[in-house]
Amino acid sequence: MPSTLKQLEFDRQLDLLQIREFRKTGNLEILGNIYAKYMHLVFGVSMKYLKNKEAAKDAVTQVFEKLTIEAVRHEIVHFRNWLYVVTKDHCLTELRKQNLEDEQFANWAEEEKKIMESGLEVHPIDEQDRLGEALHDCINKLSLQQRDCVDLFYLKKKSYREIALLMKYDEKSVKSYIQNGKRNLKICLELKDEREK
């Protein structure tokens, strides 16, 4: 058996021993030591699917959080291969969520636009004022980058490329700022709505 194959088998066996120890003790330091060996691979897989450096960094953290639960639930034979599948599934789930959020936000933005541009009063005037104030407050709570990108994209109808040129960001960062800003706006508005019920 060539030395690289021996090394891979040795690493696999060591991972197995450490995983068993983690399952027995629940010691996160043990899991962290195993994970540290493969973080660069998790980042690489995340970049391949998410195509965004910040989102890939977030995925590295989120996958580790997922491991703290999944490593206890599943009997793992080959940690590296198992970790690849967990990472890929996480990224695909994130992509599905982003697509759904994009669609929901587009529908929400279109509805808001129709209400504001319509001469018909769908809600009492003070309800419209309250919604406008809540949206304004939530926009102000976004980070500067998110606020600027959301404003340029949704209100000023600029493309990712135009925003990237204006703000001196790369296009992937612009997309990330818009998606994260949109998600944060949605959460903020839902929280405000809950508080007022």
C-alpha positions as CSV (number, residue, x, y, z in Angstrom):
1,M,0.0,0.0,0.0
2,P,1.6,3.4,-1.0
3,S,2.4,5.7,1.8
4,T,-0.3,8.2,0.9
5,L,-2.9,5.5,1.2
6,K,-1.5,4.4,4.5
7,Q,-1.6,8.0,5.7
8,L,-5.3,8.4,4.6
9,E,-6.2,5.1,6.4
10,F,-4.4,6.2,9.5
11,D,-6.2,9.6,9.4
12,R,-9.5,7.8,8.9
13,Q,-8.9,5.6,11.9
14,L,-7.7,8.5,14.0
15,D,-10.9,10.5,13.1
16,L,-13.0,7.5,14.0
17,L,-11.4,7.2,17.4
18,Q,-11.8,10.9,18.1
19,I,-15.5,10.9,16.9
20,R,-16.2,8.0,19.2
21,E,-14.5,9.9,22.1
22,F,-16.6,13.0,21.2
23,R,-19.8,10.9,21.2
24,K,-18.9,9.5,24.6
25,T,-17.9,12.7,26.3
26,G,-19.6,15.5,24.3
27,N,-16.3,17.4,24.5
28,L,-16.5,20.0,21.7
29,E,-12.7,20.5,21.8
30,I,-12.3,17.0,20.4
31,L,-14.8,17.7,17.6
32,G,-13.1,21.1,17.0
33,N,-9.7,19.4,16.6
34,I,-11.1,16.9,14.0
35,Y,-13.0,19.7,12.2
36,A,-10.0,22.0,12.1
37,K,-8.2,19.5,9.8
38,Y,-11.0,19.7,7.2
39,M,-12.2,23.4,7.5
40,H,-10.3,24.3,4.3
41,L,-12.3,21.6,2.5
42,V,-15.6,22.8,3.9
43,F,-14.7,26.3,2.8
44,G,-13.8,25.0,-0.7
45,V,-17.0,23.1,-1.1
46,S,-19.0,26.0,0.2
47,M,-17.3,28.4,-2.3
48,K,-18.1,25.9,-5.1
49,Y,-21.8,25.9,-4.3
50,L,-22.4,29.4,-2.8
51,K,-19.9,31.3,-5.0
52,N,-19.5,34.0,-2.3
53,K,-16.6,34.3,0.1
54,E,-18.6,35.7,3.0
55,A,-21.4,33.1,2.6
56,A,-18.7,30.4,2.5
57,K,-17.2,31.6,5.7
58,D,-20.6,31.6,7.3
59,A,-21.1,28.1,6.1
60,V,-17.9,26.9,7.8
61,T,-19.3,28.1,11.1
62,Q,-22.8,26.8,10.5
63,V,-21.6,23.3,9.4
64,F,-19.6,23.0,12.6
65,E,-22.7,23.9,14.6
66,K,-24.6,21.3,12.7
67,L,-21.9,18.7,13.4
68,T,-22.3,19.2,17.1
69,I,-25.7,17.6,16.7
70,E,-25.3,15.3,13.7
71,A,-22.1,13.7,14.9
72,V,-24.0,12.3,17.9
73,R,-27.0,11.2,15.8
74,H,-25.1,9.3,13.1
75,E,-22.7,6.4,13.1
76,I,-19.8,7.9,11.1
77,V,-17.4,5.5,9.3
78,H,-15.4,7.9,7.1
79,F,-15.5,11.4,8.6
80,R,-14.1,13.3,5.6
81,N,-16.6,11.8,3.2
82,W,-19.5,12.3,5.6
83,L,-18.4,15.9,6.2
84,Y,-18.4,16.5,2.5
85,V,-22.0,15.3,2.2
86,V,-23.1,17.4,5.2
87,T,-21.5,20.5,3.8
88,K,-23.0,20.0,0.3
89,D,-26.5,19.4,1.8
90,H,-26.1,22.6,3.9
91,C,-25.1,24.6,0.8
92,L,-28.0,23.3,-1.3
93,T,-30.4,24.1,1.6
94,E,-29.0,27.6,1.8
95,L,-29.4,28.1,-2.0
96,R,-33.0,26.9,-1.8
97,K,-33.7,29.3,1.1
98,Q,-32.1,32.2,-0.9
99,N,-34.2,31.5,-3.9
100,L,-37.3,31.3,-1.8
101,E,-36.5,34.5,0.0
102,D,-35.7,36.3,-3.2
103,E,-39.1,35.2,-4.6
104,Q,-40.9,36.2,-1.4
105,F,-39.2,39.5,-1.1
106,A,-39.8,40.3,-4.8
107,N,-43.5,39.5,-4.3
108,W,-43.6,41.6,-1.1
109,A,-41.8,44.5,-2.7
110,E,-44.2,44.4,-5.7
111,E,-47.2,44.4,-3.3
112,E,-45.8,47.3,-1.4
113,K,-45.2,49.2,-4.6
114,K,-48.8,48.6,-5.8
115,I,-50.2,49.8,-2.5
116,M,-48.1,52.9,-2.5
117,E,-48.7,53.8,-6.1
118,S,-52.4,52.9,-6.1
119,G,-54.9,55.7,-5.7
120,L,-57.1,53.2,-3.8
121,E,-56.7,53.0,-0.1
122,V,-56.2,49.4,0.8
123,H,-55.5,50.2,4.4
124,P,-56.3,53.2,6.5
125,I,-53.8,56.0,6.0
126,D,-52.3,55.7,9.4
127,E,-51.7,52.0,8.7
128,Q,-49.7,53.0,5.6
129,D,-47.8,55.5,7.7
130,R,-47.0,52.9,10.3
131,L,-45.7,50.4,7.6
132,G,-43.6,53.2,6.0
133,E,-42.1,54.1,9.4
134,A,-41.4,50.5,10.3
135,L,-39.7,49.9,7.0
136,H,-37.7,53.1,7.4
137,D,-36.7,52.2,11.0
138,C,-35.6,48.7,9.8
139,I,-33.6,50.0,6.9
140,N,-31.8,52.3,9.3
141,K,-30.8,49.3,11.4
142,L,-29.0,47.6,8.5
143,S,-25.3,47.8,8.3
144,L,-24.0,50.6,6.1
145,Q,-23.1,48.3,3.2
146,Q,-26.5,46.5,3.3
147,R,-28.4,49.7,3.5
148,D,-26.6,51.3,0.6
149,C,-26.9,48.2,-1.6
150,V,-30.6,47.6,-0.8
151,D,-31.3,51.2,-1.5
152,L,-29.5,51.2,-4.8
153,F,-30.9,47.9,-5.9
154,Y,-34.6,48.1,-4.9
155,L,-35.3,51.8,-4.8
156,K,-32.9,53.2,-7.4
157,K,-33.2,50.0,-9.6
158,K,-29.4,49.6,-10.1
159,S,-27.9,46.3,-11.3
160,Y,-25.4,44.3,-9.3
161,R,-22.7,45.5,-11.6
162,E,-23.7,49.2,-11.4
163,I,-23.7,49.0,-7.6
164,A,-20.3,47.2,-7.5
165,L,-18.9,50.1,-9.6
166,L,-20.5,52.8,-7.6
167,M,-19.6,51.3,-4.2
168,K,-16.2,49.8,-5.1
169,Y,-17.3,46.3,-4.1
170,D,-17.1,43.1,-6.1
171,E,-20.4,41.8,-7.5
172,K,-20.6,38.8,-5.2
173,S,-20.3,41.0,-2.1
174,V,-23.1,43.3,-3.5
175,K,-25.3,40.2,-3.9
176,S,-24.5,39.1,-0.4
177,Y,-25.2,42.5,1.1
178,I,-28.5,42.7,-0.7
179,Q,-29.6,39.1,0.3
180,N,-28.5,39.6,3.9
181,G,-30.0,43.1,4.1
182,K,-33.3,41.8,2.7
183,R,-33.3,38.9,5.2
184,N,-32.6,41.3,8.0
185,L,-35.3,43.7,6.9
186,K,-37.8,40.8,6.8
187,I,-36.8,39.7,10.3
188,C,-37.0,43.3,11.7
189,L,-40.4,43.9,10.2
190,E,-41.8,40.6,11.5
191,L,-40.4,41.4,15.0
192,K,-42.0,44.9,14.9
193,D,-45.3,43.3,13.7
194,E,-45.2,40.7,16.6
195,R,-44.5,43.5,19.2
196,E,-47.6,45.4,18.0
197,K,-50.0,42.5,18.2
